[in-house]
Amino acid sequence: MNNRYIALIPAYEPDKKIKGFIDEIIEKGFDIVVVDDGSGPDFAELFEELSRKATVLTHSENRGKGAALKTGLNYINKYMAYTESVLTPAGAVTVSGRDAVIVTVDADGQHLPDDVRRVAEISAQRRDALVLGSRALSEDIPARSRFGNTVTRQVYSAATGIHIHDTQTGLRAFHRSLIPRLLKIEGDRYEYEINMLMQLASEGVPIIEERIETVYENNNSGSHFRTVRDSFRVYREILKFSASSLASFAIDYGMYALLLALTGAAGIANNLIISNIGARLVSGTANYIMNKRLVFRSRTGFARSAAQYFLLAAFILAGNTIVLSTLAGTLGINRFAAKLITEVIFFAISWTVQKYVIFFREESDDTGSEQAPKLGAQER
């Protein structure tokens, strides 16, 4: 079966060079969907030109890269992913049978057409996977891009246990079957892309990296990434979770020290384990309340989320106790140092399960564009 390759390009105030870039992508065998993310009247003529060769979807105001991607995915899922419209002398005829591979491509000229085609071909062979066009992060890469990718890579690795070289690449290819899952992932701006990696990793979707070349013109001045504000959007939930965990850890550690002193003075056997369990029960209750209401702002039912949370807590408690006993008892590490090491190990496990299982919030599927699309030549 032949594959239909669709390039999805979110665009906000793009350079006119996008016209030549789209021509090159079309030559590589792609149908094009461009989402004008509220660029405004100054760019209306440019998008009108693009609509002659591509499907153009329009946001009346800037909503962010994540929202633009979801608008495009929603359109592709409804009108392009399962069938092909062929123009014949008798009029448009719908022909079924072609399978679709979607490639998200940045509008700022960072991706070479050959690389776009290559990740699409890999995705066609690996329908179960997300394929990333992984940039070589050399010294020539702008400092803000290199720094942001390094931080995100470390955070992602700690949270998922998966090592990805380039977590911020916008060149991503996937089979159409992933679209419904991608539409439910949270985030309207740049945080959507890291949320995608987090969510798919938690669901066991393989993530494949393919090395690509990246072109940075004028030190990547075409990028609309706002270093401070958009970085905060990417990391804020992890930061809130870290603050909640830190507060819970303070409660846990204080209770642990208090119970350890009391049980030790009373000569109670196995006081290390008893103190750890007692401290965990108190801090766990506080952590559940903070995470549900403040961190993930979950609307899931209390009974279900509480049951899942305390099941996770029981698992972590068992693992926490085993690791703590091993470090302090078997290896002879100082009891307080052993406690610190143990908490770091289970932090990533707890965040991932709570974010993507217990307090997971699905977004509405109604992510269509606000205005009717301008159909390009291949869709007319």
KOLGU-405750 format. One record per residue (C-alpha): residue in three letters; x, y, z. Coordinates in Angstrom, 2 decimals, padded with zeros to 5 digits. Example, Ala and Ser with C-alpha at 12.3 -4.5 7.8 and 13.67 -1.06 7.14 Angstrom:
<atoms>
<badren: ALA | x: 012.30 | y: -004.50 | z: 007.80>;
<badren: SER | x: 013.67 | y: -001.06 | z: 007.14>;
</atoms>
This chain:
<atoms>
<badren: MET | x: 000.00 | y: 000.00 | z: 000.00>;
<badren: ASN | x: 001.32 | y: 003.46 | z: -000.92>;
<badren: ASN | x: 001.72 | y: 005.94 | z: 001.90>;
<badren: ARG | x: 000.38 | y: 009.46 | z: 001.85>;
<badren: TYR | x: 002.86 | y: 011.89 | z: 003.37>;
<badren: ILE | x: 001.41 | y: 015.00 | z: 004.99>;
<badren: ALA | x: 003.56 | y: 017.87 | z: 006.29>;
<badren: LEU | x: 001.92 | y: 019.88 | z: 009.08>;
<badren: ILE | x: 003.46 | y: 023.34 | z: 009.48>;
<badren: PRO | x: 002.38 | y: 025.63 | z: 012.35>;
<badren: ALA | x: 003.24 | y: 029.20 | z: 011.33>;
<badren: TYR | x: 003.21 | y: 032.48 | z: 013.21>;
<badren: GLU | x: 004.38 | y: 035.55 | z: 011.29>;
<badren: PRO | x: 006.57 | y: 033.45 | z: 008.96>;
<badren: ASP | x: 009.27 | y: 034.76 | z: 006.65>;
<badren: LYS | x: 008.43 | y: 034.82 | z: 002.94>;
<badren: LYS | x: 011.05 | y: 032.10 | z: 002.47>;
<badren: ILE | x: 008.37 | y: 029.67 | z: 003.61>;
<badren: LYS | x: 006.99 | y: 029.74 | z: 000.04>;
<badren: GLY | x: 010.15 | y: 028.24 | z: -001.43>;
<badren: PHE | x: 010.44 | y: 025.79 | z: 001.45>;
<badren: ILE | x: 006.91 | y: 024.50 | z: 000.87>;
<badren: ASP | x: 007.65 | y: 024.10 | z: -002.85>;
<badren: GLU | x: 010.62 | y: 021.90 | z: -001.95>;
<badren: ILE | x: 008.53 | y: 019.81 | z: 000.46>;
<badren: ILE | x: 005.87 | y: 019.30 | z: -002.21>;
<badren: GLU | x: 008.58 | y: 018.10 | z: -004.60>;
<badren: LYS | x: 009.43 | y: 015.45 | z: -002.00>;
<badren: GLY | x: 005.93 | y: 014.04 | z: -002.35>;
<badren: PHE | x: 004.11 | y: 015.76 | z: 000.51>;
<badren: ASP | x: 000.66 | y: 017.24 | z: 000.86>;
<badren: ILE | x: 000.85 | y: 020.38 | z: 002.98>;
<badren: VAL | x: -001.27 | y: 021.68 | z: 005.83>;
<badren: VAL | x: -000.29 | y: 025.11 | z: 007.17>;
<badren: VAL | x: -001.85 | y: 026.59 | z: 010.30>;
<badren: ASP | x: -001.76 | y: 030.38 | z: 010.45>;
<badren: ASP | x: -001.60 | y: 030.89 | z: 014.22>;
<badren: GLY | x: -003.03 | y: 034.40 | z: 014.32>;
<badren: SER | x: -000.34 | y: 036.14 | z: 012.25>;
<badren: GLY | x: -002.71 | y: 039.00 | z: 011.51>;
<badren: PRO | x: -003.65 | y: 041.08 | z: 008.44>;
<badren: ASP | x: -000.03 | y: 041.91 | z: 007.57>;
<badren: PHE | x: 000.48 | y: 038.27 | z: 006.60>;
<badren: ALA | x: -002.88 | y: 037.67 | z: 004.90>;
<badren: GLU | x: -001.42 | y: 038.04 | z: 001.40>;
<badren: LEU | x: 001.35 | y: 035.53 | z: 002.16>;
<badren: PHE | x: -001.08 | y: 032.92 | z: 003.45>;
<badren: GLU | x: -003.36 | y: 033.57 | z: 000.46>;
<badren: GLU | x: -000.44 | y: 032.66 | z: -001.80>;
<badren: LEU | x: 000.24 | y: 029.53 | z: 000.25>;
<badren: SER | x: -003.40 | y: 028.46 | z: -000.04>;
<badren: ARG | x: -002.88 | y: 027.92 | z: -003.78>;
<badren: LYS | x: -000.58 | y: 025.00 | z: -003.07>;
<badren: ALA | x: -001.48 | y: 023.98 | z: 000.50>;
<badren: THR | x: -004.41 | y: 023.66 | z: 002.86>;
<badren: VAL | x: -004.34 | y: 026.75 | z: 005.09>;
<badren: LEU | x: -006.15 | y: 026.75 | z: 008.45>;
<badren: THR | x: -006.48 | y: 030.02 | z: 010.35>;
<badren: HIS | x: -006.61 | y: 031.05 | z: 014.01>;
<badren: SER | x: -008.12 | y: 034.50 | z: 014.49>;
<badren: GLU | x: -005.57 | y: 035.17 | z: 017.24>;
<badren: ASN | x: -002.29 | y: 033.67 | z: 018.36>;
<badren: ARG | x: -003.01 | y: 030.58 | z: 020.45>;
<badren: GLY | x: 000.39 | y: 028.92 | z: 020.52>;
<badren: LYS | x: 002.30 | y: 026.18 | z: 018.75>;
<badren: GLY | x: 000.56 | y: 023.35 | z: 020.59>;
<badren: ALA | x: -002.89 | y: 024.68 | z: 019.69>;
<badren: ALA | x: -001.82 | y: 025.12 | z: 016.05>;
<badren: LEU | x: -000.55 | y: 021.56 | z: 015.87>;
<badren: LYS | x: -003.78 | y: 020.22 | z: 017.34>;
<badren: THR | x: -005.87 | y: 022.27 | z: 014.90>;
<badren: GLY | x: -003.90 | y: 020.75 | z: 012.03>;
<badren: LEU | x: -004.07 | y: 017.23 | z: 013.45>;
<badren: ASN | x: -007.81 | y: 017.50 | z: 013.97>;
<badren: TYR | x: -008.29 | y: 018.57 | z: 010.35>;
<badren: ILE | x: -006.00 | y: 015.83 | z: 009.02>;
<badren: ASN | x: -007.77 | y: 013.23 | z: 011.13>;
<badren: LYS | x: -011.17 | y: 014.24 | z: 009.76>;
<badren: TYR | x: -010.39 | y: 014.86 | z: 006.11>;
<badren: MET | x: -007.00 | y: 013.52 | z: 005.02>;
<badren: ALA | x: -005.76 | y: 010.59 | z: 007.11>;
<badren: TYR | x: -007.89 | y: 007.84 | z: 005.61>;
<badren: THR | x: -008.74 | y: 008.86 | z: 002.05>;
<badren: GLU | x: -007.38 | y: 010.82 | z: -000.86>;
<badren: SER | x: -009.31 | y: 013.35 | z: -002.96>;
<badren: VAL | x: -008.37 | y: 013.13 | z: -006.63>;
<badren: LEU | x: -009.46 | y: 015.78 | z: -009.15>;
<badren: THR | x: -010.89 | y: 014.22 | z: -012.31>;
<badren: PRO | x: -012.64 | y: 015.77 | z: -015.36>;
<badren: ALA | x: -015.95 | y: 014.72 | z: -013.82>;
<badren: GLY | x: -015.13 | y: 016.42 | z: -010.51>;
<badren: ALA | x: -013.57 | y: 015.47 | z: -007.19>;
<badren: VAL | x: -013.54 | y: 011.74 | z: -006.49>;
<badren: THR | x: -012.68 | y: 010.24 | z: -003.12>;
<badren: VAL | x: -010.31 | y: 007.31 | z: -003.36>;
<badren: SER | x: -009.64 | y: 005.18 | z: -000.29>;
<badren: GLY | x: -006.70 | y: 002.93 | z: 000.46>;
<badren: ARG | x: -003.72 | y: 005.18 | z: 001.10>;
<badren: ASP | x: -002.28 | y: 005.20 | z: 004.60>;
<badren: ALA | x: -001.12 | y: 008.52 | z: 006.04>;
<badren: VAL | x: 002.11 | y: 009.48 | z: 007.75>;
<badren: ILE | x: 002.20 | y: 012.95 | z: 009.29>;
<badren: VAL | x: 005.35 | y: 015.00 | z: 009.78>;
<badren: THR | x: 005.30 | y: 018.17 | z: 011.87>;
<badren: VAL | x: 007.72 | y: 020.73 | z: 010.45>;
<badren: ASP | x: 008.80 | y: 024.12 | z: 011.81>;
<badren: ALA | x: 008.10 | y: 027.16 | z: 009.65>;
<badren: ASP | x: 011.40 | y: 028.93 | z: 010.36>;
<badren: GLY | x: 013.51 | y: 027.03 | z: 007.83>;
<badren: GLN | x: 015.39 | y: 024.83 | z: 010.30>;
<badren: HIS | x: 014.57 | y: 021.53 | z: 008.59>;
<badren: LEU | x: 015.93 | y: 020.33 | z: 005.28>;
<badren: PRO | x: 013.46 | y: 018.73 | z: 002.83>;
<badren: ASP | x: 015.59 | y: 015.58 | z: 002.57>;
<badren: ASP | x: 015.40 | y: 015.14 | z: 006.34>;
<badren: VAL | x: 011.63 | y: 015.67 | z: 006.31>;
<badren: ARG | x: 011.28 | y: 012.90 | z: 003.74>;
<badren: ARG | x: 013.64 | y: 010.58 | z: 005.61>;
<badren: VAL | x: 011.81 | y: 010.71 | z: 008.96>;
<badren: ALA | x: 008.53 | y: 010.14 | z: 007.08>;
<badren: GLU | x: 009.91 | y: 007.01 | z: 005.44>;
<badren: ILE | x: 011.11 | y: 005.67 | z: 008.80>;
<badren: SER | x: 007.69 | y: 006.33 | z: 010.30>;
<badren: ALA | x: 006.04 | y: 004.45 | z: 007.43>;
<badren: GLN | x: 008.08 | y: 001.42 | z: 008.43>;
<badren: ARG | x: 007.52 | y: 001.89 | z: 012.18>;
<badren: ARG | x: 003.82 | y: 002.65 | z: 012.57>;
<badren: ASP | x: 003.96 | y: 002.03 | z: 016.31>;
<badren: ALA | x: 006.62 | y: 004.68 | z: 016.97>;
<badren: LEU | x: 007.19 | y: 008.43 | z: 017.15>;
<badren: VAL | x: 010.17 | y: 009.37 | z: 015.00>;
<badren: LEU | x: 012.18 | y: 012.45 | z: 016.00>;
<badren: GLY | x: 014.49 | y: 014.37 | z: 013.72>;
<badren: SER | x: 017.34 | y: 014.76 | z: 016.20>;
<badren: ARG | x: 019.61 | y: 017.74 | z: 015.71>;
<badren: ALA | x: 023.35 | y: 017.58 | z: 016.30>;
<badren: LEU | x: 023.72 | y: 020.05 | z: 019.17>;
<badren: SER | x: 027.14 | y: 021.43 | z: 018.23>;
<badren: GLU | x: 028.83 | y: 024.63 | z: 019.34>;
<badren: ASP | x: 027.25 | y: 026.36 | z: 016.32>;
<badren: ILE | x: 023.79 | y: 025.97 | z: 017.82>;
<badren: PRO | x: 022.50 | y: 029.21 | z: 019.45>;
<badren: ALA | x: 023.23 | y: 029.22 | z: 023.18>;
<badren: ARG | x: 019.56 | y: 029.45 | z: 024.24>;
<badren: SER | x: 018.64 | y: 026.41 | z: 022.11>;
<badren: ARG | x: 021.57 | y: 024.35 | z: 023.39>;
<badren: PHE | x: 020.93 | y: 025.29 | z: 027.03>;
<badren: GLY | x: 017.18 | y: 024.69 | z: 026.84>;
<badren: ASN | x: 017.65 | y: 021.30 | z: 025.20>;
<badren: THR | x: 020.22 | y: 020.24 | z: 027.78>;
<badren: VAL | x: 017.96 | y: 021.12 | z: 030.71>;
<badren: THR | x: 014.87 | y: 019.54 | z: 029.15>;
<badren: ARG | x: 016.81 | y: 016.40 | z: 028.23>;
<badren: GLN | x: 017.95 | y: 015.92 | z: 031.83>;
<badren: VAL | x: 014.48 | y: 016.55 | z: 033.25>;
<badren: TYR | x: 012.89 | y: 014.18 | z: 030.74>;
<badren: SER | x: 015.45 | y: 011.46 | z: 031.45>;
<badren: ALA | x: 014.92 | y: 011.77 | z: 035.20>;
<badren: ALA | x: 011.13 | y: 011.61 | z: 034.85>;
<badren: THR | x: 010.87 | y: 008.76 | z: 032.34>;
<badren: GLY | x: 014.15 | y: 006.85 | z: 032.41>;
<badren: ILE | x: 014.34 | y: 007.35 | z: 028.61>;
<badren: HIS | x: 017.33 | y: 009.11 | z: 027.10>;
<badren: ILE | x: 016.57 | y: 011.37 | z: 024.13>;
<badren: HIS | x: 019.24 | y: 013.50 | z: 022.55>;
<badren: ASP | x: 016.95 | y: 016.27 | z: 021.25>;
<badren: THR | x: 013.70 | y: 016.74 | z: 023.18>;
<badren: GLN | x: 012.86 | y: 020.08 | z: 021.56>;
<badren: THR | x: 012.96 | y: 019.16 | z: 017.90>;
<badren: GLY | x: 009.89 | y: 020.22 | z: 015.93>;
<badren: LEU | x: 010.50 | y: 017.60 | z: 013.22>;
<badren: ARG | x: 008.38 | y: 014.63 | z: 014.30>;
<badren: ALA | x: 006.84 | y: 011.87 | z: 012.19>;
<badren: PHE | x: 004.10 | y: 009.43 | z: 013.13>;
<badren: HIS | x: 001.42 | y: 007.18 | z: 011.68>;
<badren: ARG | x: -002.15 | y: 008.51 | z: 011.56>;
<badren: SER | x: -003.21 | y: 006.02 | z: 014.25>;
<badren: LEU | x: -001.45 | y: 008.21 | z: 016.86>;
<badren: ILE | x: -003.52 | y: 011.31 | z: 016.07>;
<badren: PRO | x: -006.42 | y: 010.65 | z: 018.51>;
<badren: ARG | x: -003.92 | y: 010.23 | z: 021.34>;
<badren: LEU | x: -002.00 | y: 013.34 | z: 020.38>;
<badren: LEU | x: -005.19 | y: 015.42 | z: 020.35>;
<badren: LYS | x: -005.81 | y: 014.58 | z: 024.02>;
<badren: ILE | x: -002.42 | y: 015.75 | z: 025.27>;
<badren: GLU | x: -002.45 | y: 018.97 | z: 027.29>;
<badren: GLY | x: -000.70 | y: 022.18 | z: 026.31>;
<badren: ASP | x: -001.36 | y: 024.97 | z: 023.82>;
<badren: ARG | x: 002.11 | y: 026.41 | z: 023.48>;
<badren: TYR | x: 005.66 | y: 025.04 | z: 023.49>;
<badren: GLU | x: 004.96 | y: 022.83 | z: 026.49>;
<badren: TYR | x: 002.81 | y: 020.64 | z: 024.22>;
<badren: GLU | x: 005.89 | y: 019.13 | z: 022.60>;
<badren: ILE | x: 007.50 | y: 017.96 | z: 025.86>;
<badren: ASN | x: 004.09 | y: 016.81 | z: 027.10>;
<badren: MET | x: 003.83 | y: 014.70 | z: 023.95>;
<badren: LEU | x: 007.11 | y: 012.97 | z: 024.74>;
<badren: MET | x: 006.10 | y: 012.44 | z: 028.36>;
<badren: GLN | x: 002.66 | y: 011.06 | z: 027.51>;
<badren: LEU | x: 003.78 | y: 008.70 | z: 024.76>;
<badren: ALA | x: 006.65 | y: 007.42 | z: 026.90>;
<badren: SER | x: 004.22 | y: 006.64 | z: 029.72>;
<badren: GLU | x: 002.04 | y: 004.70 | z: 027.24>;
<badren: GLY | x: 004.98 | y: 002.64 | z: 026.03>;
<badren: VAL | x: 005.13 | y: 004.17 | z: 022.54>;
<badren: PRO | x: 008.64 | y: 003.65 | z: 021.09>;
<badren: ILE | x: 010.53 | y: 006.87 | z: 020.39>;
<badren: ILE | x: 013.09 | y: 006.70 | z: 017.61>;
<badren: GLU | x: 015.70 | y: 009.36 | z: 016.87>;
<badren: GLU | x: 017.10 | y: 009.99 | z: 013.40>;
<badren: ARG | x: 020.04 | y: 012.39 | z: 013.12>;
<badren: ILE | x: 019.31 | y: 015.42 | z: 010.93>;
<badren: GLU | x: 021.05 | y: 018.60 | z: 009.91>;
<badren: THR | x: 019.68 | y: 021.88 | z: 011.24>;
<badren: VAL | x: 019.99 | y: 025.28 | z: 009.63>;
<badren: TYR | x: 020.05 | y: 028.26 | z: 012.00>;
<badren: GLU | x: 019.73 | y: 031.52 | z: 010.10>;
<badren: ASN | x: 020.69 | y: 034.74 | z: 011.90>;
<badren: ASN | x: 021.17 | y: 032.85 | z: 015.19>;
<badren: ASN | x: 017.64 | y: 031.42 | z: 014.95>;
<badren: SER | x: 016.07 | y: 034.87 | z: 014.98>;
<badren: GLY | x: 013.00 | y: 033.46 | z: 013.21>;
<badren: SER | x: 012.00 | y: 031.46 | z: 016.26>;
<badren: HIS | x: 009.17 | y: 032.87 | z: 018.38>;
<badren: PHE | x: 010.27 | y: 030.94 | z: 021.47>;
<badren: ARG | x: 010.36 | y: 033.36 | z: 024.42>;
<badren: THR | x: 013.17 | y: 032.05 | z: 026.57>;
<badren: VAL | x: 011.86 | y: 032.90 | z: 030.05>;
<badren: ARG | x: 008.07 | y: 032.73 | z: 029.58>;
<badren: ASP | x: 007.97 | y: 029.65 | z: 027.34>;
<badren: SER | x: 010.61 | y: 027.82 | z: 029.37>;
<badren: PHE | x: 008.43 | y: 028.37 | z: 032.41>;
<badren: ARG | x: 005.45 | y: 026.88 | z: 030.53>;
<badren: VAL | x: 007.52 | y: 023.81 | z: 029.72>;
<badren: TYR | x: 008.81 | y: 023.25 | z: 033.24>;
<badren: ARG | x: 006.14 | y: 024.75 | z: 035.49>;
<badren: GLU | x: 004.24 | y: 021.53 | z: 036.22>;
<badren: ILE | x: 007.46 | y: 019.73 | z: 037.08>;
<badren: LEU | x: 008.45 | y: 022.70 | z: 039.25>;
<badren: LYS | x: 005.08 | y: 022.66 | z: 041.03>;
<badren: PHE | x: 005.39 | y: 018.92 | z: 041.54>;
<badren: SER | x: 008.91 | y: 019.44 | z: 042.88>;
<badren: ALA | x: 007.64 | y: 022.08 | z: 045.33>;
<badren: SER | x: 004.85 | y: 019.75 | z: 046.47>;
<badren: SER | x: 007.31 | y: 016.91 | z: 046.83>;
<badren: LEU | x: 009.71 | y: 019.15 | z: 048.74>;
<badren: ALA | x: 006.97 | y: 020.20 | z: 051.15>;
<badren: SER | x: 005.91 | y: 016.58 | z: 051.60>;
<badren: PHE | x: 009.53 | y: 015.56 | z: 052.03>;
<badren: ALA | x: 009.93 | y: 018.15 | z: 054.80>;
<badren: ILE | x: 006.88 | y: 016.68 | z: 056.54>;
<badren: ASP | x: 008.12 | y: 013.16 | z: 055.95>;
<badren: TYR | x: 011.66 | y: 013.88 | z: 057.07>;
<badren: GLY | x: 010.51 | y: 015.73 | z: 060.18>;
<badren: MET | x: 008.13 | y: 012.90 | z: 061.16>;
<badren: TYR | x: 010.85 | y: 010.35 | z: 060.39>;
<badren: ALA | x: 013.34 | y: 012.08 | z: 062.68>;
<badren: LEU | x: 010.72 | y: 012.51 | z: 065.44>;
<badren: LEU | x: 009.51 | y: 008.91 | z: 065.30>;
<badren: LEU | x: 013.06 | y: 007.59 | z: 065.06>;
<badren: ALA | x: 013.94 | y: 009.46 | z: 068.27>;
<badren: LEU | x: 010.77 | y: 008.37 | z: 070.09>;
<badren: THR | x: 010.93 | y: 004.71 | z: 069.09>;
<badren: GLY | x: 014.64 | y: 004.61 | z: 069.76>;
<badren: ALA | x: 014.19 | y: 006.07 | z: 073.26>;
<badren: ALA | x: 011.42 | y: 003.54 | z: 073.94>;
<badren: GLY | x: 013.64 | y: 000.67 | z: 072.82>;
<badren: ILE | x: 011.16 | y: -000.51 | z: 070.15>;
<badren: ALA | x: 012.51 | y: -003.14 | z: 067.78>;
<badren: ASN | x: 012.64 | y: -002.39 | z: 064.01>;
<badren: ASN | x: 012.30 | y: 001.29 | z: 064.81>;
<badren: LEU | x: 013.81 | y: 002.28 | z: 061.43>;
<badren: ILE | x: 011.01 | y: 000.60 | z: 059.47>;
<badren: ILE | x: 008.27 | y: 001.74 | z: 061.86>;
<badren: SER | x: 009.49 | y: 005.33 | z: 061.70>;
<badren: ASN | x: 009.66 | y: 005.30 | z: 057.91>;
<badren: ILE | x: 006.13 | y: 003.87 | z: 057.54>;
<badren: GLY | x: 004.62 | y: 006.31 | z: 060.04>;
<badren: ALA | x: 006.26 | y: 009.29 | z: 058.38>;
<badren: ARG | x: 005.13 | y: 008.12 | z: 054.94>;
<badren: LEU | x: 001.48 | y: 007.83 | z: 055.98>;
<badren: VAL | x: 001.39 | y: 011.43 | z: 057.22>;
<badren: SER | x: 003.33 | y: 012.95 | z: 054.32>;
<badren: GLY | x: 001.47 | y: 010.84 | z: 051.73>;
<badren: THR | x: -001.90 | y: 012.24 | z: 052.76>;
<badren: ALA | x: -000.59 | y: 015.79 | z: 052.55>;
<badren: ASN | x: 001.02 | y: 015.10 | z: 049.17>;
<badren: TYR | x: -002.18 | y: 013.67 | z: 047.66>;
<badren: ILE | x: -004.17 | y: 016.76 | z: 048.61>;
<badren: MET | x: -001.54 | y: 019.16 | z: 047.25>;
<badren: ASN | x: -001.07 | y: 017.29 | z: 043.98>;
<badren: LYS | x: -004.76 | y: 016.86 | z: 043.23>;
<badren: ARG | x: -005.78 | y: 020.43 | z: 044.00>;
<badren: LEU | x: -002.69 | y: 022.52 | z: 043.25>;
<badren: VAL | x: -000.27 | y: 020.70 | z: 040.97>;
<badren: PHE | x: -002.38 | y: 018.77 | z: 038.45>;
<badren: ARG | x: -005.70 | y: 020.52 | z: 039.19>;
<badren: SER | x: -007.40 | y: 017.21 | z: 038.51>;
<badren: ARG | x: -011.15 | y: 016.78 | z: 038.25>;
<badren: THR | x: -010.97 | y: 013.01 | z: 038.58>;
<badren: GLY | x: -013.25 | y: 011.47 | z: 041.18>;
<badren: PHE | x: -011.93 | y: 011.39 | z: 044.72>;
<badren: ALA | x: -012.54 | y: 007.68 | z: 045.24>;
<badren: ARG | x: -010.74 | y: 006.57 | z: 042.08>;
<badren: SER | x: -007.80 | y: 008.94 | z: 042.30>;
<badren: ALA | x: -007.36 | y: 008.34 | z: 046.04>;
<badren: ALA | x: -007.39 | y: 004.57 | z: 045.52>;
<badren: GLN | x: -004.84 | y: 004.83 | z: 042.72>;
<badren: TYR | x: -002.71 | y: 007.28 | z: 044.65>;
<badren: PHE | x: -002.50 | y: 005.15 | z: 047.76>;
<badren: LEU | x: -001.86 | y: 002.05 | z: 045.65>;
<badren: LEU | x: 001.08 | y: 003.93 | z: 044.16>;
<badren: ALA | x: 002.05 | y: 005.08 | z: 047.65>;
<badren: ALA | x: 002.01 | y: 001.47 | z: 048.87>;
<badren: PHE | x: 004.26 | y: 000.44 | z: 045.99>;
<badren: ILE | x: 006.63 | y: 003.33 | z: 046.64>;
<badren: LEU | x: 006.55 | y: 002.66 | z: 050.37>;
<badren: ALA | x: 007.54 | y: -000.97 | z: 049.82>;
<badren: GLY | x: 010.28 | y: 000.00 | z: 047.40>;
<badren: ASN | x: 011.30 | y: 002.94 | z: 049.57>;
<badren: THR | x: 011.59 | y: 000.72 | z: 052.62>;
<badren: ILE | x: 013.55 | y: -001.98 | z: 050.80>;
<badren: VAL | x: 015.99 | y: 000.52 | z: 049.30>;
<badren: LEU | x: 016.37 | y: 002.42 | z: 052.58>;
<badren: SER | x: 016.99 | y: -000.79 | z: 054.53>;
<badren: THR | x: 019.51 | y: -001.93 | z: 051.95>;
<badren: LEU | x: 021.40 | y: 001.35 | z: 051.96>;
<badren: ALA | x: 021.38 | y: 001.87 | z: 055.71>;
<badren: GLY | x: 021.44 | y: -001.73 | z: 056.93>;
<badren: THR | x: 023.31 | y: -003.78 | z: 054.34>;
<badren: LEU | x: 025.62 | y: -001.13 | z: 052.89>;
<badren: GLY | x: 026.11 | y: 000.76 | z: 056.14>;
<badren: ILE | x: 025.31 | y: 004.21 | z: 054.76>;
<badren: ASN | x: 024.35 | y: 006.87 | z: 057.29>;
<badren: ARG | x: 020.61 | y: 006.62 | z: 057.97>;
<badren: PHE | x: 019.89 | y: 010.24 | z: 057.10>;
<badren: ALA | x: 022.00 | y: 010.14 | z: 053.93>;
<badren: ALA | x: 020.26 | y: 006.88 | z: 052.97>;
<badren: LYS | x: 016.92 | y: 008.62 | z: 053.30>;
<badren: LEU | x: 017.97 | y: 011.39 | z: 050.90>;
<badren: ILE | x: 019.22 | y: 008.94 | z: 048.26>;
<badren: THR | x: 016.03 | y: 006.87 | z: 048.49>;
<badren: GLU | x: 013.76 | y: 009.88 | z: 047.98>;
<badren: VAL | x: 015.63 | y: 010.97 | z: 044.84>;
<badren: ILE | x: 015.22 | y: 007.50 | z: 043.31>;
<badren: PHE | x: 011.45 | y: 007.41 | z: 043.77>;
<badren: PHE | x: 010.77 | y: 011.04 | z: 042.79>;
<badren: ALA | x: 010.75 | y: 010.36 | z: 039.03>;
<badren: ILE | x: 008.57 | y: 007.27 | z: 039.41>;
<badren: SER | x: 006.00 | y: 009.16 | z: 041.46>;
<badren: TRP | x: 005.78 | y: 012.17 | z: 039.11>;
<badren: THR | x: 005.33 | y: 010.06 | z: 035.98>;
<badren: VAL | x: 002.57 | y: 007.86 | z: 037.40>;
<badren: GLN | x: 000.66 | y: 010.74 | z: 038.97>;
<badren: LYS | x: 000.89 | y: 012.96 | z: 035.89>;
<badren: TYR | x: -000.06 | y: 010.38 | z: 033.28>;
<badren: VAL | x: -002.20 | y: 007.89 | z: 035.18>;
<badren: ILE | x: -003.75 | y: 009.11 | z: 038.44>;
<badren: PHE | x: -004.38 | y: 012.79 | z: 037.70>;
<badren: PHE | x: -004.33 | y: 012.60 | z: 033.90>;
<badren: ARG | x: -006.67 | y: 015.12 | z: 032.26>;
<badren: GLU | x: -007.85 | y: 014.47 | z: 028.72>;
<badren: GLU | x: -008.44 | y: 017.49 | z: 026.52>;
<badren: SER | x: -011.51 | y: 017.87 | z: 024.36>;
<badren: ASP | x: -011.29 | y: 016.56 | z: 020.82>;
<badren: ASP | x: -012.85 | y: 019.78 | z: 019.58>;
<badren: THR | x: -009.61 | y: 021.36 | z: 018.43>;
<badren: GLY | x: -010.61 | y: 022.53 | z: 014.99>;
<badren: SER | x: -009.61 | y: 025.87 | z: 013.57>;
<badren: GLU | x: -011.73 | y: 028.88 | z: 014.35>;
<badren: GLN | x: -012.26 | y: 029.80 | z: 010.72>;
<badren: ALA | x: -013.02 | y: 027.70 | z: 007.67>;
<badren: PRO | x: -009.84 | y: 026.47 | z: 005.97>;
<badren: LYS | x: -008.64 | y: 027.72 | z: 002.65>;
<badren: LEU | x: -008.28 | y: 024.57 | z: 000.58>;
<badren: GLY | x: -005.11 | y: 024.14 | z: -001.41>;
<badren: ALA | x: -004.81 | y: 022.55 | z: -004.83>;
<badren: GLN | x: -004.49 | y: 018.99 | z: -003.53>;
<badren: GLU | x: -007.73 | y: 019.27 | z: -001.50>;
<badren: ARG | x: -009.96 | y: 021.00 | z: -004.05>;
</atoms>
